[in-house]
Every structure is written in structure tokens, then in C-alpha cells.
Amino acid sequence: MTGQSRELKGSEDLSMKQVRLKPAYWGILLTVVVALLVLSPLGLLAYQSLLSAPFFAPIKQVSLDAYRYVLTDPAFYRALFNSFIIALGMVVIAVPAGTALAFLVNKTDLPFRKAFELLLLTPVFVSPIILGIGFTIVFGPVGLVSNAFSGLFGGVPWSIYTLPSIAIIAGLLHVPYVYLYVSSTIRNLDASLEEAARVSGAGIWTVAMNVTIPLVRPAVVYSAMLMLLLGFEIFGLPLVLGDSKGIDVITTYLYRLTGVTGVPAYGPMAVVAVMLIILALIIVGIQRKVLGETGSKYTSVGAKGYRSARLKLGKAKWWIVLITAIYLLVTVILPVFGVVLRSFVTSWGAGVNLLDVLTLKNYTAVFTLPDLSRGVVNTFLVAAVGGFIAVGVYLTIASGILRSTPGLKRTLDYLAGLPRSVPGLIMGLAFLWLFLFFKPVGFLRTTLVSLIIAYTIVWMPYGVRLLTATLMQISKDLEEAARMVGASPLKAFQKITLPLLQGGLLSAWLLLFMQFVREYSTGVYLLTPGTEVLGSLIVSLWATGAVDSIAALSTIQIVIISIVYLIANKLGVKAGE
């Protein structure tokens, strides 16, 4: 090798080392920042759970009194049992129904499947608390359907204010989540396997049970564990449907602790939060272990260009259409219609002619009362500006995950996914205490920045997954080529990768906009004059019984989400992508 060629090779080696060195340092810094954002509020909860007094009290000491209080409280065990029943109901109902719908919509000639899918995904974007309120308006003792049924048959055979009913409704409302995960897997299956089964004479149900479902088993297992996790984290639905009968779950037990003790119950609240996080981490751990074993057995991803003809449902298809339509009518159409209708009347019930009680006063109140009108404006700001900031944060983290060393990649990926195990209610509580405890950021507590930070952390697993999938479609060789000719990593990203990401970034922003609008539990503890948003206002107003204002605010939220949802759907944005 000549001296000139050795010099050139040495220069190239040095250049490559510099290219790799900078991302390594950047990956470490990014991991530290994400760790601080995610772990600081959770660490504060753990710290408070071990104190004899509030963390900001001048006199305090390490104590297990808070754990003794919670673990000897019969109400805690009742709430834990109720949470388990609801979680079990969600698994039993949502998993088979969501899997069946995913197969029917994606693999068969089911009529109206596009319209069904559009309606089916509504509960993913409309707050559960709003749908719960819709169920009370429609199926409650004096609900629209209940009154009509009573008029015909003299009474109704159901009550939505029981634990089994809450579990059934929760299961029905979470079918779309299972549908999303299973559908994304079904679309990527090697269709030739199903085609081979059909050629050999297998019928549609044989293909479904012996070919398709076994191949998507990892997605089904993931969905089952997700339902179990969400069952212990659910808040809005049991708050609305269990309130009148004193049915508490873990999250509502936590929410009511201050009212039960008469003073801010910092210790017991922290204990319940820590225990719920530990329970969630155990479920996530089991999920990963089971998926690791199941995923290795059932994997078959074929070329996307090959799609077999849709399976023929035959005469059964109209029965399936009827069942699907009834499901959507009960869980989506009627509850949403009930909330919207309630916002335009002064009262409703037996013997009330709705035409006589029509009014716009509920909306007049929303736009004249300062806290309610601020809630509408703030929701737009948090969703639009916060969603934009969150996209930037998630893009940075996703880039770090894909471009870091293997060790940093695993750590960053774990940290980014950790908030999945933390209910929004608890994350909001943790950030409230962080703003109270850490003086340099204390001023943020009464600003919308507090909500944007909390929302960004809560939705981090969702956003990072979206943008990681988008980034994976762009070859790293493009950036490497730009850096080899002298461009800095930041410059290469700005000039090469970012322009190619525009469509994916817009999709992520639209999806996050809807999620930030629907979010309600995270803002409950961060609610102050000036930081009102629709979700937290609805929760706080529910305690006062202000159904008129709740219905108007809920309708405004539904309208905002519906408009953005239709725009996103028109642009081809998929909720599960």
C-alpha cells in the first residue's frame, strides 16, 4: 500500500470514528435527559411513600405508616378486587371480539367494512369518561333507551351501575384497542399460507382458526396483557358508573383518598401509586416473557405486495353485519348521540318532551364562564403546541434508539416505554408533587407548560413507537453519505432525513393532537385557575353534578376530535401506525 493510500485510509478511518463518536456522546446525553424526565416524578412518589409526613414538611422521617394504613384498609382490597374483575372482563370480552373484527374487516368480504372501521376506532379517541357519561344518559334509569324500553315493557332488565355491568361496558369499549394491534399484524401476514389452505378445500372458519389466528397469536397475547394492564389503570368509566353505588377501583380509591382522610393524604396516595406501578410493571414483564416465547413460534411475514382474494362469508355475512352494527350502535353511536343531545336540552327523563326543553344555554355558559371558556382555548393550545413539541421530543428519542450503541438503545427503549406502565392519573400526581418539591420548576405548575410536559411523558411510548416505525423506513446510509462529505450529524439530519419524514411527522402530530384533546386523567391533579382543559374540567364538574356543562364540554371535545379524525382518515393516517 502506498503512503498516499495509507494516508487516505487513515483519514477515512478517523472520519468514521468521529462520525460514530459524536452520536455515542449524544446518545448518552439523550438517555440521561429521558431518564430524568421519566424517573424523577416516579422517584418522588417512591420517596413520599416512605415518609412520615409530606415531603416538603420541615420535620419528617422514614416510616412505613403509609403502607400500614393502606394495607390494613378494607376499602383498598375491595377496590383491588373490583379492578381485577373489570380487568378480567376486558380480557374476556375485548380480546376475542377485537380479534374477530380484525379478521373480518381485513380478510373477508364483510360489507360496510370501511364504515365499520371508522366507527370502531371512535373509542380510541373519545375520552372513556365521556362515553361513560353517554351510557348514563342513554342506558341509565331515566336514560333515552331505558325510558323507551320501560314504556313498551314496563321496566328495564339491566342496570349499568353494577360491577359486572362496568366490566362488560369496559370490555366493549376496549375492543378497538385489540382490533388495532391484531389488524396491524394481520395486514403483514404471508397471504400465501391462507391461500394454500383455501386451495386445499378449507372453509373460511377453518382458515381463520387454523391458519390466521395462530399466526397472529403474539398480537393476541400482547392485547390480552394490555387489557389486563388497562383494567387496573381505568379511571373515568368506574368514576362515572360506580360513583352512585360506591363501587371503587384502585384509581378511584386513590382519587378519593384526600376526601376520606379529610387532609391531603400524601403518604397513602404515594403508596397506592407505587403499588399500582409495581403491579403494572409485573404485568408488562409477564407480557414480554410470554411474547418472547410465543413470538418465536408464530412468525410469518410475507411480501406486502401479495394479497389473496378476500374470503367469502356467504350467507353469514348479513348476520355478522347485524351483530357488528348492534355493537357499534350500543357502544359508540347511542352514547355519543346521548351526550350531544343532552347538551342541547335543559333536562331529560320520563314524560319530558325534548322539543319543549331545547336550549343553547349550556353553550352560552361555556363561552361566558371564564374557567370553561379557558378550558376550550387551553385544550387547543395544549393539543396543537404540545403535540408539536411532543413530536420533536419523540423524534429525537426514536432517532436515538435507532442510532445508539446496543446498550444505550436497550436502555433508551426501556425508558421510553416505561410510562406505559404508569396511569395518567398517577403521572399527573407525580408531576404536581415535583413542581411543589423542586423549586426551580415550581413556577410551571400554574402554566400550560406543566400539562404539556406531563402529556408528553404519558404518551411517550405511543409517540416514540409511531416515529420509530417512520424512521425505520429511511435508510441510515443517506445520512452517513452526507456526513462523509463533511456535514455534521445535525445538518445531515436536517437536510436529508427531515424532508423525507414530513408525511410521517404530520401523521404523528394529528394522532397526538387527538390524544392530547381526549386526555383527562393526567390533568386532574394539575388543574389550577389558568390550566383548565376539557378533560380535567369534565372530571371536576362530575363531582358537582353539573351535567349541563359536562354535556356541552363533552360535545365540544367530540366535535374537535371528529374533525381532526376525519382529516387524518382522509390523509390515510392509521391510528395503529
C-alpha positions in Angstrom: 0.0 0.0 0.0 1.4 3.4 -1.0 2.0 6.2 1.5 -0.7 8.3 -0.1 -3.3 5.5 0.1 -2.4 4.7 3.7 -2.8 8.4 4.5 -6.2 8.5 2.7 -7.3 5.3 4.5 -6.2 6.7 7.8 -8.1 9.9 7.1 -11.2 7.9 6.3 -10.9 5.8 9.5 -10.5 8.9 11.6 -13.5 10.5 9.9 -15.6 7.4 10.6 -14.5 7.4 14.2 -15.6 11.0 14.6 -18.9 10.2 12.9 -19.5 7.4 15.3 -18.1 9.2 18.4 -20.4 12.1 18.3 -23.6 10.0 18.2 -22.3 8.0 21.1 -21.9 11.0 23.3 -25.2 12.4 22.1 -26.9 9.0 22.9 -25.6 9.1 26.5 -26.8 12.7 26.9 -30.2 11.8 25.5 -30.5 8.8 27.7 -29.7 10.8 30.8 -32.3 13.5 29.9 -35.1 10.9 29.2 -34.2 9.1 32.5 -34.6 12.4 34.4 -37.9 13.2 32.8 -39.4 9.8 33.3 -37.8 8.7 36.6 -37.8 12.0 38.6 -41.6 12.2 39.2 -41.8 8.4 39.9 -38.9 8.6 42.2 -40.6 11.3 44.2 -43.7 9.1 44.6 -41.5 6.3 46.0 -39.7 8.8 48.3 -43.0 10.1 49.6 -44.4 6.6 50.3 -41.6 6.1 52.8 -42.0 9.3 54.8 -44.0 10.0 57.9 -45.1 13.5 56.7 -45.4 15.3 53.4 -42.1 15.5 51.5 -42.0 19.3 51.9 -42.6 19.3 55.7 -39.6 20.6 57.7 -39.9 17.6 60.1 -40.2 14.1 58.6 -38.6 10.7 58.9 -38.5 7.4 57.2 -41.7 5.5 58.1 -43.9 2.6 56.9 -47.0 4.1 58.4 -48.5 4.9 55.0 -48.1 1.3 53.9 -49.7 0.1 57.1 -52.6 2.4 56.5 -53.3 1.2 53.0 -52.6 -2.5 53.6 -55.0 -2.6 56.6 -57.8 -0.6 54.9 -60.6 -3.0 53.8 -61.6 -0.4 51.1 -58.2 -0.9 49.4 -58.8 -4.6 49.0 -62.4 -4.1 47.7 -61.0 -1.6 45.2 -58.3 -4.1 44.2 -60.8 -6.9 43.7 -63.1 -4.6 41.7 -60.2 -3.7 39.5 -59.4 -7.3 38.9 -63.0 -8.1 37.9 -63.0 -5.2 35.4 -59.6 -6.2 34.0 -60.8 -9.8 33.6 -64.0 -8.7 31.9 -61.9 -6.6 29.5 -59.7 -9.6 28.6 -62.7 -12.0 28.2 -64.7 -9.5 26.0 -62.3 -7.3 24.2 -59.7 -9.9 23.1 -62.0 -12.4 21.2 -64.2 -9.6 19.9 -61.3 -7.4 18.7 -59.5 -10.4 17.1 -62.7 -11.5 15.3 -63.4 -8.0 14.0 -59.7 -7.6 12.8 -60.1 -10.9 10.8 -63.5 -10.0 9.4 -62.5 -6.4 8.3 -59.1 -7.3 6.9 -59.6 -10.8 5.4 -63.2 -11.2 4.4 -65.8 -9.6 2.1 -67.7 -8.1 5.0 -70.0 -5.3 3.7 -69.5 -1.8 5.0 -66.2 -2.7 6.5 -64.7 0.8 5.9 -67.5 2.5 7.7 -67.4 -0.1 10.5 -63.7 0.5 10.9 -64.2 4.3 11.1 -66.8 4.0 13.8 -65.0 1.2 15.6 -62.0 3.4 16.3 -64.0 6.1 17.9 -63.5 5.0 21.5 -59.7 5.2 20.9 -60.0 9.0 20.5 -63.1 9.9 22.6 -62.4 10.0 26.4 -63.8 7.0 28.3 -65.3 9.3 30.8 -67.4 10.9 28.0 -68.6 7.5 26.7 -69.4 6.6 30.3 -71.5 9.7 30.7 -73.1 8.8 27.4 -74.1 5.4 28.8 -75.8 7.0 31.8 -77.7 9.4 29.5 -78.8 6.5 27.2 -79.0 3.4 29.4 -79.3 4.9 32.9 -82.5 4.6 35.0 -84.0 7.6 33.2 -82.0 7.2 30.0 -83.3 7.7 26.5 -83.3 3.9 25.7 -84.4 3.0 29.2 -87.4 5.2 29.0 -88.4 3.9 25.6 -88.0 0.3 26.8 -89.9 1.0 30.0 -92.8 2.5 28.0 -93.1 -0.7 26.0 -92.4 -3.4 28.6 -93.0 -1.7 31.9 -89.3 -1.7 33.1 -85.7 -2.5 32.1 -83.9 -5.7 32.9 -80.5 -4.0 33.2 -78.6 -1.7 35.5 -75.4 -0.1 34.4 -74.4 0.8 37.9 -73.1 -2.6 39.0 -69.6 -4.1 38.9 -70.5 -6.7 36.2 -72.0 -4.0 34.1 -69.0 -1.8 34.4 -66.8 -4.8 33.5 -68.9 -5.6 30.4 -69.0 -1.9 29.2 -65.3 -1.6 29.8 -64.7 -4.7 27.7 -66.9 -3.4 24.9 -65.2 0.0 24.8 -61.7 -1.6 24.6 -62.5 -3.8 21.7 -60.9 -1.2 19.3 -57.5 -1.4 21.1 -57.3 -5.2 20.4 -58.6 -4.6 16.9 -55.7 -2.1 16.2 -52.9 -4.4 17.4 -54.3 -7.6 15.7 -55.1 -5.8 12.5 -51.6 -4.4 12.1 -50.3 -8.0 12.3 -52.9 -9.5 10.0 -52.1 -7.0 7.3 -48.4 -8.1 7.3 -49.1 -11.9 7.2 -47.9 -14.1 4.4 -51.2 -14.4 2.5 -49.9 -17.5 0.6 -50.4 -19.6 3.7 -54.1 -18.8 3.8 -54.3 -19.2 0.0 -52.8 -22.7 0.3 -55.4 -23.6 2.9 -58.2 -22.4 0.7 -56.9 -24.3 -2.3 -56.8 -27.5 -0.3 -60.5 -27.0 0.4 -60.5 -25.4 3.8 -63.6 -23.2 4.6 -63.4 -19.7 5.9 -63.7 -20.6 9.6 -61.1 -23.4 9.2 -58.7 -20.9 7.7 -59.4 -18.4 10.5 -59.0 -20.8 13.4 -56.2 -23.0 12.0 -54.1 -20.5 9.9 -54.8 -16.8 10.6 -55.4 -16.8 14.4 -52.3 -19.0 15.2 -50.1 -16.7 13.1 -51.3 -13.6 14.9 -51.1 -15.2 18.4 -48.3 -12.9 19.6 -50.5 -9.9 18.9 -53.4 -11.6 20.6 -51.3 -12.3 23.7 -50.0 -8.8 23.7 -53.6 -7.5 23.5 -54.7 -9.7 26.4 -51.9 -8.5 28.6 -52.6 -4.9 27.6 -56.3 -5.3 28.6 -55.2 -6.7 31.9 -52.9 -3.7 32.4 -55.5 -1.1 31.3 -58.1 -2.8 33.5 -56.1 -1.9 36.6 -55.5 1.7 35.3 -59.0 2.5 34.2 -60.4 5.6 35.9 -63.1 7.6 34.1 -65.6 4.8 33.4 -65.8 3.4 37.0 -65.8 7.0 38.3 -68.9 7.8 36.4 -70.7 4.4 36.6 -69.6 3.3 40.1 -69.9 6.6 41.9 -73.6 6.4 42.8 -73.2 2.8 44.2 -69.9 3.3 46.0 -68.0 1.0 43.6 -64.3 1.9 43.8 -61.4 0.6 41.8 -57.7 1.3 42.5 -57.6 4.6 40.6 -60.8 6.0 42.1 -59.7 4.8 45.5 -56.6 6.9 45.0 -58.6 9.8 43.8 -60.9 9.8 46.8 -58.2 9.3 49.5 -58.0 13.0 50.3 -61.7 13.2 50.8 -61.7 10.1 53.0 -58.9 11.3 55.3 -60.0 14.9 55.4 -56.5 16.2 54.7 -54.1 15.8 51.7 -53.2 12.1 52.1 -49.6 12.3 50.6 -48.4 9.1 52.1 -51.3 6.8 51.3 -51.7 8.3 47.9 -48.0 7.7 47.2 -48.3 4.1 48.4 -51.2 3.3 46.2 -49.4 4.9 43.3 -46.3 2.9 43.9 -48.2 -0.4 44.3 -50.1 0.2 41.1 -46.9 1.0 39.2 -45.3 -2.2 40.6 -48.4 -4.2 39.5 -48.2 -2.7 36.1 -44.5 -3.5 35.7 -45.2 -7.1 36.7 -47.9 -7.4 34.0 -45.6 -5.8 31.4 -42.8 -8.2 32.5 -45.1 -11.2 32.0 -46.2 -9.8 28.7 -42.6 -9.6 27.4 -41.8 -13.0 28.6 -44.8 -14.6 27.1 -44.3 -12.7 23.9 -40.7 -13.8 23.7 -41.8 -17.4 23.9 -44.9 -17.1 21.7 -43.3 -14.8 19.1 -40.6 -17.3 18.2 -43.1 -20.0 17.4 -45.5 -18.0 15.3 -44.0 -15.6 12.9 -44.8 -15.3 9.2 -44.5 -12.0 7.5 -44.7 -12.1 3.7 -44.3 -9.6 1.0 -46.8 -6.8 1.2 -47.3 -6.8 -2.5 -49.0 -10.2 -2.4 -52.6 -10.2 -1.2 -55.0 -13.1 -1.6 -58.7 -12.6 -2.5 -60.9 -11.8 0.4 -62.6 -14.8 2.0 -66.3 -15.2 1.2 -68.6 -15.1 4.2 -71.6 -16.3 2.2 -75.0 -16.1 3.8 -73.5 -15.5 7.2 -72.2 -12.1 6.2 -75.5 -10.3 6.8 -75.8 -11.8 10.3 -72.3 -10.6 11.0 -73.2 -7.1 9.7 -76.2 -7.0 12.0 -74.2 -8.1 15.1 -71.4 -5.6 14.3 -74.0 -2.8 13.7 -75.7 -3.5 17.1 -72.3 -3.5 18.8 -71.4 -0.1 17.3 -74.9 1.3 18.0 -74.7 0.3 21.7 -71.1 1.3 22.4 -70.5 4.2 20.1 -73.4 5.7 18.3 -76.0 5.9 21.1 -73.6 7.1 23.9 -72.2 9.8 21.6 -75.6 10.8 20.4 -76.9 10.9 24.0 -74.1 13.3 25.1 -74.7 15.6 22.1 -78.5 15.6 22.6 -78.1 16.3 26.4 -76.0 19.4 25.6 -79.0 20.9 23.8 -81.7 20.4 26.4 -82.3 21.6 29.9 -83.5 18.3 31.2 -84.5 14.8 30.1 -86.3 11.9 31.6 -89.7 10.1 31.7 -92.5 12.3 30.4 -90.2 15.0 29.1 -90.8 16.2 25.6 -87.4 17.0 24.3 -88.7 19.5 21.8 -90.0 21.6 24.8 -86.7 21.7 26.5 -84.3 22.6 23.7 -81.8 25.3 24.5 -78.4 26.8 23.7 -77.9 28.0 27.3 -75.4 25.2 28.0 -73.1 26.5 25.3 -73.7 30.1 26.3 -72.4 29.2 29.8 -69.3 27.5 28.3 -68.3 30.6 26.4 -69.2 33.1 29.1 -67.8 31.5 32.2 -64.1 32.2 32.4 -62.9 28.8 33.5 -65.0 26.9 31.0 -64.0 29.1 28.0 -60.4 28.9 29.1 -60.7 25.2 29.1 -61.7 25.2 25.4 -58.9 27.5 24.4 -56.3 25.8 26.5 -57.2 22.4 25.1 -56.5 23.7 21.6 -53.2 25.2 22.7 -52.0 22.1 24.6 -53.1 19.8 21.7 -51.6 21.9 18.9 -48.4 23.4 20.5 -47.9 20.5 22.9 -48.4 18.0 20.1 -45.8 19.8 18.0 -43.3 19.8 20.9 -44.0 16.2 21.7 -43.4 15.1 18.1 -40.0 16.8 18.3 -39.2 15.0 21.6 -40.4 11.6 20.3 -38.5 12.1 17.0 -35.3 12.8 19.0 -35.8 9.7 21.2 -36.7 7.5 18.2 -33.6 8.7 16.4 -31.5 7.9 19.5 -33.0 4.4 19.8 -32.2 3.6 16.1 -28.7 5.2 16.1 -27.3 4.5 19.5 -25.0 1.7 20.6 -26.8 -1.6 21.5 -26.5 -0.9 25.3 -27.8 2.6 25.0 -30.5 1.5 22.6 -31.9 -1.0 25.1 -31.8 1.5 27.9 -33.4 4.3 25.9 -36.1 2.0 24.6 -36.9 0.8 28.1 -37.1 4.3 29.5 -39.3 5.5 26.6 -41.7 2.6 27.1 -41.8 2.9 30.9 -44.7 5.4 31.1 -46.9 2.7 29.5 -46.9 1.2 33.0 -47.9 4.4 34.7 -51.6 5.6 34.6 -52.1 9.2 33.6 -53.7 10.0 36.9 -50.5 8.9 38.8 -48.2 10.7 36.4 -50.2 13.9 36.9 -50.0 13.5 40.7 -46.2 12.8 40.4 -45.6 16.0 38.4 -47.8 18.0 40.8 -45.5 17.0 43.6 -42.4 17.5 41.5 -43.5 21.1 40.8 -44.2 21.6 44.5 -40.9 19.9 45.6 -38.4 21.2 43.1 -38.4 25.0 43.3 -36.6 25.8 40.0 -39.6 24.3 38.1 -42.3 25.3 40.7 -43.4 28.3 38.6 -44.6 25.9 35.8 -47.3 24.4 38.0 -49.8 27.2 37.2 -49.0 27.3 33.4 -49.9 25.1 30.5 -46.3 24.0 30.3 -47.0 21.7 33.2 -49.7 19.9 31.2 -47.5 19.7 28.0 -44.7 18.1 30.0 -47.0 15.6 31.7 -48.8 14.7 28.5 -45.6 14.3 26.6 -44.3 11.8 29.2 -47.6 9.9 29.4 -47.9 9.5 25.6 -44.2 8.8 25.1 -44.5 5.1 24.4 -47.2 5.7 21.8 -45.4 8.6 20.1 -41.9 7.0 20.1 -43.4 3.8 18.6 -45.0 5.9 15.8 -41.9 7.8 14.9 -39.5 4.8 15.3 -41.6 3.0 12.7 -41.5 6.0 10.4 -37.7 6.4 10.8 -37.1 2.8 10.1 -38.3 3.3 6.6 -35.5 5.7 5.8 -32.0 4.2 5.2 -29.2 5.4 7.5 -26.9 5.3 4.5 -28.3 8.6 3.3 -27.2 10.4 6.5 -23.9 8.5 6.5 -23.1 9.7 3.0 -23.8 13.3 3.9 -21.6 13.1 7.0 -18.8 11.5 5.0 -18.6 14.7 2.8 -18.4 17.0 5.8 -21.9 17.5 7.0 -22.4 17.5 10.8 -24.9 14.9 12.2 -27.4 17.6 12.8 -27.0 19.1 9.4 -27.3 15.7 7.7 -30.5 15.0 9.7 -32.0 18.4 8.8 -31.1 18.3 5.1 -31.6 14.6 4.3 -33.8 12.8 6.8 -36.2 15.5 8.0 -37.6 16.3 4.5 -38.3 12.6 4.0 -40.2 12.5 7.3 -42.7 15.2 6.6 -45.6 12.9 5.9 -44.9 10.7 9.0 -44.4 13.8 11.2 -47.8 15.2 10.1 -49.5 11.9 10.8 -47.9 11.7 14.2 -49.0 15.2 15.0 -52.6 14.6 14.0 -52.7 11.4 16.1 -51.1 13.1 19.1 -53.4 16.2 18.7 -56.4 13.9 19.2 -54.9 12.0 22.1 -54.0 15.3 23.9 -57.5 16.6 23.4 -59.1 13.4 24.8 -56.6 13.1 27.8 -58.4 13.7 31.1 -56.8 11.8 34.0 -53.3 13.4 33.7 -54.7 16.9 34.2 -56.8 16.1 37.2 -54.2 17.0 39.8 -52.6 19.7 37.6 -55.9 21.6 37.4 -55.5 25.2 38.6 -57.0 28.5 37.5 -55.4 29.1 34.1 -54.6 25.4 33.3 -58.1 24.2 32.7 -58.6 21.8 29.8 -61.7 19.9 28.7 -60.8 16.6 30.2 -59.9 17.7 33.7 -62.8 20.1 33.8 -65.2 17.3 33.0 -63.8 15.2 35.9 -64.0 18.1 38.3 -67.5 19.1 37.2 -68.8 15.5 37.6 -68.3 15.7 41.3 -70.6 18.8 41.4 -73.3 17.2 39.2 -73.1 19.9 36.6 -74.4 17.7 33.8 -75.4 20.6 31.6 -71.9 22.0 31.4 -70.4 18.5 31.2 -72.5 17.6 28.2 -71.6 20.9 26.4 -67.9 20.5 27.1 -68.0 16.8 26.0 -69.8 17.7 22.8 -67.1 20.3 22.0 -64.4 17.7 22.6 -66.2 15.2 20.4 -66.6 17.8 17.6 -62.9 18.8 17.7 -61.7 15.1 17.7 -64.2 14.2 14.9 -63.0 16.9 12.6 -59.3 16.0 13.1 -60.1 12.3 12.9 -61.8 12.8 9.5 -58.9 14.9 8.3 -56.4 12.2 9.4 -58.5 9.5 7.8 -58.7 11.4 4.6 -54.9 11.7 4.6 -54.6 8.0 5.1 -53.4 8.2 8.7 -53.9 5.0 10.7 -54.3 5.0 14.4 -52.2 1.9 14.9 -49.3 3.0 12.7 
